[in-house]
Amino acid sequence: QMLGNVHTQTDAYLGLATQALLSQQFNQAFRFADSVLLLLPKDLHHMYRYQALRLKSQALQELQQYPLAAWYADSALQEARLFNPQMQINALKQVYEIQKRVGHHKQALLAYEQMSSLKDSLASIEKFSVINELEQRYQRVKNEKSIQELTQSRKIALLYNQLLLLAIIAALLVILTMVFLLRQRTMQAKQATLEKEQRLNRARMNPHFFFNALVALQVLAMRT
């Protein structure tokens, strides 16, 4: 109360009501639960109202005021339906116990069936959540694996392209080398042919030179 925090005060009254109920001070528990209903924080109205009504129902049940206890149990159930399905199970259990105690077997059976059905639904939801979580985990692992495989494929493709480029460059170098060598051989062959022709021409010139020289000498000899 000194803090002036409604939530803190409400929690404190709920704790006091629960302790009074456990220590069999049922009237005191009822009054503490009433204090909770007087505060009721707006943002958590249904939760606190459910807890307070359920505590009042439990206190009245211990005081053997079953009709009023049943009424508060039904009211707690209505609040639980507006707030949390899990809390409905406890509220239905209390309704079932009270109706069974007072001999209203039809109402007790109805509450029990609703409680069992709700338990099954929540169990199915939990199973679905677990399955959904496993599927999400599987998809996450699958996506990570796909990303790794894609990255690896890209690396392999990049390496393949690099090797292909190196092979093309090497092939071009080989072709250029072959062209250069072939040109060199062609030039050498032409050079050798020219040299042979020059030798042949020189060889052809020598007999004519000697013949002309001999003729000239013969003419000079005849003149003298």
Protein Blocks (a to p, Z undefined) as FASTA:
>chain_A
ZZopaklmmmmmmmmmmmmmmnopaklmmmmmmmmmmnopaklmmmmmmmmmmmmmmmmm
mnopaklmmmmmmmmmmmmmmmomklmmmmmmmmmmmmmmnopaklmmmmmmmmmmmmmm
mmmmmmmmmmmmmmmmmmmmmmmmmmmmmmmmmmmmmmmmmmmmmmmmmmmmmmmmmmmm
mmmmmmmmmmmmmmmmmmmmmmmmmmmmmmmmmmmmmmmmmmZZ
